[in-house]
Amino acid sequence: MEKLRKYEVVFSGLKNGKHNFRFEIDKEFFQQFDTEQEFTDPKLVADVLMEKHTTFLEFWITTSGTVNLTCDITNDQFDHPISSEMRLLVQFGEEYDDSEEEVITIPRNDHAFNVAQFIYEEVMLAIPMKKISPNISDEDIENLEKYKPQEEVEKEPEADPRWEALRKLKDKN
């Protein structure tokens, strides 16, 4: 994780106000996270705008660029555009706490905030579940629908005749 240090936004020594940071996101960035990637050849840029206040920091993280995906239908490779934005509040406290969704607490003596995990999550959430190449026409999709396996309707299991005989005996009593 030492390589992710270059994604730290150093705020100590900066005056209150807005400050811009830019990070190039490549394959090496994603290799730092122990997950299987659904894409190749990322060409991304993360623009981070930080507004420093006396008691908290405000971040706007905008990620844009492309990743190369494999089409679920044709297995062809295609470039998928990524464009996402995130707003994050960072307050100072006793210890690190990320239990709230949009507010992170960091220790008062920290001098920098690492945005790598947030950039990673933003990109991963921008990858569609169903990856369909823009080169596939509506007609191609309609043709595929024709040959899609039909869902089978489950039949109600027939009652075992032995149980039916027992039920009749029970109902008589």
C-alpha positions as MATLAB code, in Angstrom:
seq = 'MEKLRKYEVVFSGLKNGKHNFRFEIDKEFFQQFDTEQEFTDPKLVADVLMEKHTTFLEFWITTSGTVNLTCDITNDQFDHPISSEMRLLVQFGEEYDDSEEEVITIPRNDHAFNVAQFIYEEVMLAIPMKKISPNISDEDIENLEKYKPQEEVEKEPEADPRWEALRKLKDKN';
ca = [
       0.000    0.000    0.000;
       3.077    2.222    0.085;
       2.518    2.986   -3.611;
      -0.855    4.542   -2.768;
       0.880    7.305   -0.797;
       1.047    9.360   -3.982;
      -2.756    9.690   -3.712;
      -2.538   11.622   -0.470;
      -3.863   15.150   -0.346;
      -1.567   17.043    2.006;
      -3.590   19.774    3.679;
      -1.322   20.907    6.494;
       0.366   24.168    5.622;
      -2.361   25.118    3.131;
      -4.469   28.201    3.694;
      -8.213   27.943    4.135;
      -9.931   27.898    0.754;
     -10.081   25.768   -2.386;
      -7.166   23.683   -3.670;
      -6.996   21.461   -6.780;
      -5.202   18.130   -7.130;
      -4.989   15.804  -10.136;
      -4.157   12.096  -10.107;
      -3.466    9.826  -13.085;
      -5.129    6.438  -12.595;
      -3.580    3.487  -14.418;
      -3.300   -0.303  -14.200;
      -0.738   -0.072  -11.396;
      -3.266    1.809   -9.235;
      -5.817   -1.020   -9.465;
      -3.187   -3.694   -8.795;
      -2.786   -2.251   -5.293;
      -6.277   -3.478   -4.437;
      -6.628   -7.239   -3.939;
      -9.637   -7.723   -6.182;
     -10.264   -9.239   -9.583;
     -10.623   -6.492  -12.183;
     -13.452   -6.583  -14.700;
     -11.583   -4.314  -17.089;
      -8.204   -3.667  -18.661;
      -6.266   -0.653  -19.873;
      -7.671    2.051  -17.559;
      -7.013    5.586  -18.772;
      -8.480    7.696  -16.013;
      -7.927   11.010  -14.307;
      -9.201   11.929  -10.865;
      -9.603   15.644  -10.239;
      -9.867   16.428   -6.552;
     -11.099   19.782   -5.336;
     -10.511   20.272   -1.625;
     -11.924   23.183    0.306;
     -10.107   23.610    3.567;
     -12.060   25.067    6.476;
     -10.841   25.653   10.005;
     -12.582   22.601   11.480;
     -13.195   20.312    8.488;
     -12.267   19.532    4.879;
     -14.647   19.240    1.948;
     -13.729   17.090   -1.064;
     -15.240   16.809   -4.533;
     -13.710   13.901   -6.441;
     -14.433   13.769  -10.175;
     -13.182   10.744  -12.080;
     -13.259   10.579  -15.888;
     -11.708    8.577  -18.696;
     -12.146    5.102  -20.172;
     -11.655    1.460  -19.249;
     -11.583   -1.459  -21.654;
     -14.390   -3.974  -21.070;
     -15.307   -7.324  -22.595;
     -18.808   -7.483  -24.065;
     -20.992  -10.075  -22.303;
     -22.652  -10.991  -25.602;
     -19.897  -11.020  -28.218;
     -16.698  -11.175  -26.108;
     -15.418   -8.189  -28.120;
     -13.307   -5.584  -26.354;
     -14.602   -2.011  -26.203;
     -13.764    1.236  -24.416;
     -16.341    2.229  -21.843;
     -16.454    5.862  -20.696;
     -16.239    6.522  -16.960;
     -17.584    9.717  -15.464;
     -18.458    9.978  -11.804;
     -18.513   12.487   -8.993;
     -18.372   12.147   -5.240;
     -18.629   14.625   -2.386;
     -16.989   13.832    0.917;
     -16.703   15.648    4.242;
     -13.679   15.029    6.452;
     -13.822   16.185   10.040;
     -11.183   16.060   12.736;
     -11.620   13.915   15.827;
      -9.861   11.534   18.182;
      -9.429    8.585   15.804;
     -10.225    7.416   12.273;
     -13.928    6.610   11.787;
     -15.654    5.915    8.474;
     -18.906    4.514    9.869;
     -20.950    7.371    8.387;
     -21.558    7.308    4.646;
     -20.484   10.816    3.655;
     -18.504   11.976    6.699;
     -15.072   10.605    7.564;
     -13.369   11.427   10.851;
      -9.573   11.534   10.916;
      -7.233   12.171   13.871;
      -6.533   15.833   14.609;
      -2.773   15.361   14.170;
      -3.045   13.976   10.588;
      -1.493   16.178    7.932;
      -2.824   14.403    4.804;
      -5.872   12.476    3.596;
      -5.532    9.547    1.183;
      -8.224    9.554   -1.535;
      -7.150    6.284   -3.250;
      -9.886    4.097   -1.723;
     -12.585    6.598   -2.700;
     -11.316    6.862   -6.285;
     -11.226    3.062   -6.490;
     -14.798    2.711   -5.219;
     -16.034    5.433   -7.547;
     -14.578    3.697  -10.614;
     -15.809    0.246   -9.578;
     -19.343    1.570   -9.091;
     -19.237    3.176  -12.550;
     -18.649   -0.198  -14.264;
     -22.011   -1.523  -15.514;
     -23.215   -4.935  -14.333;
     -24.166   -5.883  -17.886;
     -21.385   -5.027  -20.295;
     -22.759   -4.564  -23.793;
     -20.618   -3.216  -26.600;
     -21.945   -0.075  -28.306;
     -21.331   -1.905  -31.613;
     -24.256   -4.276  -30.983;
     -27.455   -3.169  -32.657;
     -30.980   -3.468  -31.267;
     -31.655   -6.020  -34.015;
     -28.809   -8.207  -32.731;
     -30.253   -8.101  -29.216;
     -33.739   -8.970  -30.508;
     -32.304  -11.971  -32.390;
     -30.570  -13.154  -29.231;
     -33.825  -12.846  -27.274;
     -35.498  -15.273  -29.709;
     -33.005  -17.994  -28.831;
     -32.881  -17.330  -25.116;
     -33.877  -20.384  -23.068;
     -37.438  -20.154  -21.844;
     -37.992  -20.265  -18.118;
     -39.667  -23.410  -16.971;
     -42.713  -23.069  -14.774;
     -42.405  -25.315  -11.746;
     -45.204  -27.813  -11.484;
     -46.916  -28.450   -8.197;
     -45.635  -31.828   -6.997;
     -48.326  -34.474   -7.038;
     -49.417  -35.671   -3.624;
     -48.201  -39.108   -2.601;
     -51.257  -41.394   -2.470;
     -50.079  -42.916    0.834;
     -50.256  -39.486    2.519;
     -53.711  -38.905    1.086;
     -54.895  -42.174    2.674;
     -53.468  -41.093    6.033;
     -55.157  -37.676    5.778;
     -58.528  -39.361    5.136;
     -58.047  -41.478    8.281;
     -57.135  -38.383   10.320;
     -60.133  -36.417    9.023;
     -62.534  -39.222   10.102;
     -61.421  -38.931   13.733;
];
